[in-house]
Amino acid sequence: MTGRERVRAALTFSGPDRAPRDVWPLPAMHLFHQDAVDAVEAEYPMDMAWCPLSKDNGAGGLEHLRAPGRYTDDWGCVWHVGEPGVIGEVKQPLLENWSGLAAFQPPWHLLDRRSMDDANLYCDASDRFMLSGMAAQPFERLQFLRGSEALYADIAYGTAELRRLLERGHEYFLRDVESWCRSNVDGVFFQDDWGSNRGPLIAPDAWRALFKPLYRDYCDRIRAAGKFAMFHSDGHIAAIVDDLVEIGVDALNAQLFCMDIEQLAGQHRGRITFWGEIDRQHVLAFGTAADVEAAVRRVRRALDDGAGGVIAQCAWGPDNPVENIRAVYRAWSEPQG
């Protein structure tokens, strides 16, 4: 099987020859340890890849993360980088008060000038499953614009200003999703980090009222275009996985080890593809290679029945020894017992 065929088989539960491989090197790895990334990917070829946009189409590079400092993103949010290779934080939100809301506009120019010609050539030249760039992140963008504390208060009080800002952002993200749906990518990627280590960041009912309809719109357009809906969230999000299945998310990239993996499998195996990941808070950073292999085997026992529905993914930061990353893919390569 090609990578594209293997991932499609996993997503449709039609029996891939093995679990597809996918690794997410964090920015610091690309900036400072690219040789190690290249070596692992040569030993364990990956089945998925991200489709790049040119800089003229709003693609951001990583050079602004090479050293501490500040940078401004396309939405006007100023980021403070405190550690090389880490994206940093927005310290002074653009809409810290609502006085600027009337004049605020998303960066429409990025979508107005976007061409997918180069991206389509890249997709067509590869036999890997191609992912879009990030097409939507409504909750996280609201945090960057308002600040987390203010946003949680907005959600609790149900302010009219929040509704207007949410609608304006959603209009932008819908156009972004639709742009990728007209391209040659296989999957359209969107994300929001919804969990702490112990549970969701807001009440599930508030999530269902405010954000679930947005995600449903994204999934409807993605699936109508014949693409796969690929969603990421960090944290303990077990309370909303059923909702993600309902609205049509095909693959969920989640911190499985924040949750009860076996319970997730019992409730959702065969209904959604679990797109990783292996515990990067503890095992990848502080465990031995044997610990990593045991973690992978736990995931496989719960989720890898050979029919599909699982992708061998892990994030890779500079605090993760390269031997632990090799151990991830070595364990995924073992015959399933």
C-alpha positions in Angstrom: 0.0 0.0 0.0 1.1 3.6 -0.5 0.8 6.0 2.4 -2.3 7.5 0.9 -4.0 4.1 0.5 -2.9 3.1 4.0 -4.3 6.1 5.7 -7.6 6.0 3.7 -7.9 2.4 4.7 -7.4 3.3 8.4 -10.0 6.1 8.2 -12.6 3.9 6.5 -12.0 0.8 8.6 -11.1 -1.3 5.5 -8.0 -3.1 6.7 -4.7 -1.3 6.2 -1.7 -3.6 6.0 -0.4 -1.8 9.1 -1.2 1.3 11.1 -0.1 4.4 9.2 2.8 6.3 10.6 2.8 10.0 11.4 5.2 12.1 13.4 4.8 15.7 14.5 8.2 17.3 15.2 7.6 20.5 17.2 9.2 23.8 15.8 12.3 23.4 17.9 13.0 20.1 16.2 12.9 21.6 12.8 14.9 24.6 13.8 17.7 22.9 15.8 17.5 19.1 15.3 16.4 18.5 11.7 19.1 15.9 11.1 17.6 13.7 13.8 14.1 14.1 12.3 15.4 13.2 8.9 17.2 10.1 10.2 14.1 8.8 12.0 11.9 9.4 9.0 14.4 7.6 6.7 14.3 4.6 9.0 10.5 4.7 9.4 9.0 6.4 6.4 5.9 8.4 7.2 2.5 7.9 5.5 1.2 11.4 6.0 2.5 14.9 5.1 1.4 18.5 5.5 0.7 20.3 2.3 2.6 23.6 2.3 1.5 27.0 1.1 3.9 29.5 -0.4 4.8 32.6 1.7 2.8 34.7 -0.8 -0.2 32.7 0.4 0.1 33.4 4.1 2.5 30.5 5.0 4.4 31.4 8.2 8.0 30.3 8.6 9.8 29.4 11.8 12.7 31.8 11.9 10.9 34.2 14.2 11.0 31.3 16.8 14.7 30.9 16.6 15.4 33.3 19.5 13.4 35.1 22.3 11.6 38.2 21.1 8.3 39.3 19.7 6.4 38.8 16.4 3.0 39.8 15.1 0.7 37.3 13.4 -1.6 37.9 10.5 -4.5 38.7 12.9 -2.6 41.5 14.6 -1.9 39.5 17.8 1.6 40.2 19.3 3.4 37.0 20.5 6.1 37.0 23.1 8.7 34.2 22.5 10.5 33.3 25.8 12.2 30.1 24.7 13.8 29.3 21.4 11.6 27.0 19.3 8.4 27.6 21.3 5.6 29.6 19.8 5.2 31.7 22.9 2.2 33.6 24.3 0.0 36.6 23.5 0.5 38.8 26.5 -1.6 41.8 25.5 -4.7 40.7 23.6 -5.8 42.8 20.6 -9.4 43.0 21.9 -8.6 43.2 25.6 -11.7 45.5 25.8 -14.5 45.6 23.3 -13.9 49.2 22.0 -12.0 47.8 19.0 -14.6 45.2 18.0 -16.5 47.4 15.5 -13.4 48.0 13.4 -11.9 44.5 13.8 -11.6 42.3 10.7 -10.0 39.0 10.2 -7.1 38.9 7.6 -9.3 38.5 4.6 -6.5 39.4 2.3 -4.8 36.0 2.9 -7.8 34.2 1.5 -8.5 36.7 -1.3 -5.0 36.2 -2.7 -4.6 32.5 -2.0 -3.7 30.2 -4.9 -3.6 26.4 -4.5 -1.6 25.8 -7.6 1.7 25.0 -5.8 0.0 23.1 -3.1 -1.9 21.0 -5.7 1.4 20.2 -7.5 2.9 19.1 -4.2 -0.1 16.8 -3.5 -0.1 15.3 -6.9 3.6 14.5 -6.7 3.3 12.5 -3.5 1.9 9.1 -2.7 1.4 10.1 1.0 -1.9 11.2 2.5 -1.8 15.0 2.3 -3.1 17.2 5.1 -4.1 20.8 4.7 -2.6 23.5 6.7 -4.6 24.5 9.8 -7.9 25.7 8.4 -9.8 26.7 11.6 -9.2 27.2 15.3 -12.1 29.3 16.6 -11.6 28.8 20.4 -7.9 29.4 20.4 -8.2 32.4 18.1 -10.7 33.9 20.5 -8.2 33.4 23.3 -5.5 35.2 21.3 -7.8 38.1 20.6 -9.5 38.4 24.0 -7.2 36.7 26.5 -8.2 33.4 28.2 -9.5 34.9 31.4 -11.7 37.4 29.6 -12.9 34.8 27.2 -14.0 32.4 29.9 -16.0 35.3 31.5 -17.5 36.1 28.1 -18.6 32.5 27.7 -20.1 32.3 31.2 -22.1 35.6 30.7 -23.0 34.9 27.1 -22.1 38.4 26.0 -23.5 39.7 22.7 -20.0 41.0 21.8 -18.6 37.4 22.0 -21.3 36.2 19.7 -20.4 38.9 17.1 -16.7 38.1 17.3 -17.4 34.4 17.1 -19.5 34.9 14.0 -16.9 37.1 12.3 -14.2 34.5 13.0 -16.4 31.6 11.9 -17.1 33.4 8.5 -13.3 33.6 8.0 -12.7 30.0 9.0 -15.5 28.7 6.8 -13.9 30.4 3.8 -10.5 28.9 4.8 -12.0 25.4 5.1 -13.7 25.8 1.7 -10.5 26.9 0.1 -8.8 23.7 1.2 -11.8 21.7 0.1 -11.2 22.9 -3.4 -7.6 21.8 -3.3 -6.1 18.3 -3.9 -5.4 17.5 -0.2 -6.9 14.3 1.2 -7.7 15.7 4.7 -8.6 19.1 6.0 -7.2 19.9 9.4 -8.7 22.0 12.2 -7.9 22.3 15.9 -8.7 23.7 19.3 -7.3 22.6 22.6 -10.3 21.8 24.8 -9.0 19.9 27.8 -7.0 20.3 30.9 -5.3 17.2 32.3 -8.6 16.3 34.1 -11.5 17.5 32.1 -12.8 20.0 29.5 -11.9 23.7 29.9 -15.6 24.8 29.7 -18.8 23.0 30.5 -19.8 20.5 27.8 -23.2 22.1 27.4 -21.6 25.5 26.7 -19.3 23.8 24.2 -22.3 22.3 22.5 -24.2 25.5 22.4 -21.3 27.7 21.1 -18.7 25.6 19.3 -20.2 22.3 18.2 -22.3 24.1 15.5 -19.2 25.6 14.0 -17.4 22.3 13.9 -20.4 20.7 12.3 -20.3 23.4 9.5 -16.6 22.6 8.9 -17.2 18.8 8.8 -20.3 19.2 6.5 -18.2 21.1 3.9 -15.2 18.8 4.2 -17.1 15.6 3.7 -19.3 17.1 1.0 -16.0 17.8 -0.9 -14.9 14.2 -0.5 -12.2 15.0 2.0 -11.6 13.6 5.5 -12.2 15.8 8.6 -9.1 15.7 10.8 -9.3 17.3 14.2 -6.8 17.9 17.0 -7.4 18.7 20.7 -5.1 18.5 23.7 -6.3 17.5 27.1 -9.0 15.3 28.7 -11.9 15.6 26.2 -13.7 12.3 26.8 -16.9 14.3 27.5 -17.1 15.6 23.9 -15.8 12.7 21.8 -19.3 11.4 21.1 -20.2 14.8 19.8 -17.2 14.8 17.5 -18.2 11.4 16.1 -21.8 12.7 15.6 -20.8 15.8 13.5 -18.5 13.8 11.3 -15.0 14.1 12.5 -13.1 11.2 10.8 -9.8 11.3 12.8 -9.2 12.7 16.3 -5.7 13.5 17.4 -5.9 13.6 21.2 -3.8 13.0 24.3 -5.0 9.5 24.9 -3.0 9.1 28.1 -4.9 12.0 29.8 -8.0 9.8 29.5 -9.0 6.2 30.1 -7.7 4.6 26.8 -9.6 1.3 27.4 -12.9 3.2 28.1 -12.4 5.3 25.0 -11.9 2.1 23.0 -15.0 0.5 24.5 -17.2 3.5 23.6 -15.7 4.6 20.3 -13.6 2.0 18.5 -14.9 1.6 15.0 -16.7 4.9 15.1 -13.7 7.3 14.7 -10.0 7.0 14.0 -7.7 7.6 16.9 -4.8 9.5 15.3 -2.3 9.0 18.2 -0.8 10.1 20.4 1.7 8.6 22.8 2.2 10.2 26.2 4.5 13.2 25.7 4.0 14.6 29.2 5.7 11.7 31.0 6.7 8.6 28.9 8.3 10.1 25.9 10.1 12.8 27.9 11.2 10.8 31.0 10.6 7.1 30.2 13.0 4.5 28.8 12.6 3.0 25.4 11.0 0.0 27.1 8.5 2.3 28.8 7.6 3.8 25.4 7.2 0.4 23.8 4.9 -0.6 26.7 2.8 2.5 26.1 2.4 1.8 22.4 1.4 -1.8 23.2 -1.3 -0.5 25.5 -2.7 1.7 22.8 -2.6 -1.2 20.3 -4.3 -3.6 22.7 -7.1 -1.2 23.1 -7.5 0.2 19.5 -5.5 -1.8 16.9 -7.7 -4.7 15.9 -6.4 -4.7 12.3 -9.5 -3.2 10.8 -8.2 0.3 10.9 -9.3 3.2 13.1 -5.8 4.0 14.5 -2.8 6.0 13.3 0.7 5.6 14.8 1.3 9.2 15.6 3.4 11.0 18.2 4.6 14.5 18.8 8.3 15.0 19.1 9.9 17.8 21.2 13.5 18.5 22.1 13.0 16.9 25.5 12.1 13.6 23.9 15.2 11.4 23.3 15.5 10.2 19.8 15.7 6.6 21.0 12.2 7.0 22.5 10.8 8.2 19.1 12.4 5.2 17.4 10.9 3.0 20.1 7.4 4.3 19.2 7.7 3.2 15.6 9.5 0.0 16.4 6.7 -1.0 18.7 4.1 -0.1 16.1 6.0 -2.3 13.6 5.7 -5.4 15.8 3.2 -8.1 14.8 0.1 -7.6 16.8 -0.2 -10.2 19.5 
